[in-house]
Amino acid sequence: MVTAPRIDPALDGVRRRVEAGERLSLDDGDLLYRTPDIWSVCELADVARRRLHGDTAYYNVNRHLNYSNVCALSCSFCDFFAKRGDDRAYTRSLREIRAEAERAAEAGATEMHIVGGLDPYLPWEYYPQMLATIREAAPSIHIKAFTAVEIVHLAKVARVYKGATLGGEEGRAARMEGIAWVLERLIAAGLGSLPGGGAEVFDDRVHDEAFKGKIRSDVWLDVHRVAHHLGLNSNATMLYGHIEDRHERLAHMDMLRRVQDDALAGFDSGSGPLGGGVIRGRFQTIIPLPFFPDGSALERLPGPSGLENLRTLAICRLMLDNFPHVKAFWIMQTLGMAQLMLQCGADDIDGTVVWYDITKVGGAGTHQEVSVADLQRAIREAGFTPVERDTLYRRVGREGKNWWVEGDLGARLGE
């Protein structure tokens, strides 16, 4: 016997607030996680998504570069890191990086996404030289590089991360000064924005158990505050489905939207460690990432289900009302799931990628690539209109490998 889908009347108040464009509370978020009516949760996320983006869904032509998998940390969730001397350990030379940038430009990429391990053997100079090398080889490509965790590591390598043992505002001001020192020099070398990795879940208990030694939420958020103050846009992630609980995910979302509120206010009064001035950067995208236990020290855990992935992405769209974009990162969600997520709150499925060494879903290797035609077809099959974007979500016009930002005085980049 076929029965009608269950509609949960407990969601009526949340529905009214979503339709009115009002901010949801943590209690609302808790209800969205508890209700058995997951399809209403996804429907409400679609309402919020279409209010912002209509039937548009974004993709980009990008390449990922992992410059080193050597890492001083040994996070229990991670199957990426290696120790020096391991058979699978690598560190890319500047010559190799130049070649990658040239290949990216030849393929018409608009972005290089660069992250790596916390390699204790690389000097500070390697990092600005890497960016300058890419900028010289491919001047039109936007460089999105270095998680907040890496930025703090670079400040330590450069010996400008002061105040780590100091408490209160004095210690925080000293740490943020070192973070700003690093970011200013990376910007001068070609850095265009920050990715959102390394956030995991903002909870001290979770961090101490699963990410021991990694920076906690306060420092991660401060790195992005400094980046926004310096004019950089950034992304944010949430790695879920391991040892955290749902309320901790909601607390993570709430911390992010509070920092975004400050960025969107657009002005720093000068009372904090950054001093006064206009804040020109902001968070662009929230990227919920499911935990894959295979090969990690937490492989005893099952990881999140497909329905939990849909629910969590939808709740991100509903709770993070001040984030313009929600990404269904197809590398970790699969392209088929990303199609469904476009109907449940996501408006972006990322790009062509080519090389990705952080996570391998379903036995995939490091070469994980889809074509523009694949991305466009997936978006159309999901019922949306594909739009190519650059890193800053500006529409891109293209003729083969040559591309330009539409509306930017017709300036053609990559020619």
Secondary structure, DSSP 8 states (H G I E B T S, - for coil): --------GGGHHHHHHHHHT----HHHHHHHHH-S-HHHHHHHHHHHHHHHHTTEEEEE-EEEEE-B-B-S---TT-SS-B-TT-TT--B--HHHHHHHHHHHHHTT-SEEEEE----TTS-TTHHHHHHHHHHHH-TTSEEEE--HHHHHHHHHHTT----TT--HHHHHHHHHHHHHHHHHHHHHHTEEEE--TT-----HHHHHHHSTTS--HHHHHHHHHHHHHTT-EEEEEEEESSS--HHHHHHHHHHHHHHHHHHHH-EEES-STT-EEE----EEEEEEEE---TTSTTTTS----HHHHHHHHHHHHHH-TT-SEEB--HHHH-HHHHHHHHTTT--EEEE-EEE--S--GGG--SEEE--HHHHHHHHHHTT-EEEEB-TTS-BEEEETTEEEETTSTT-EE--
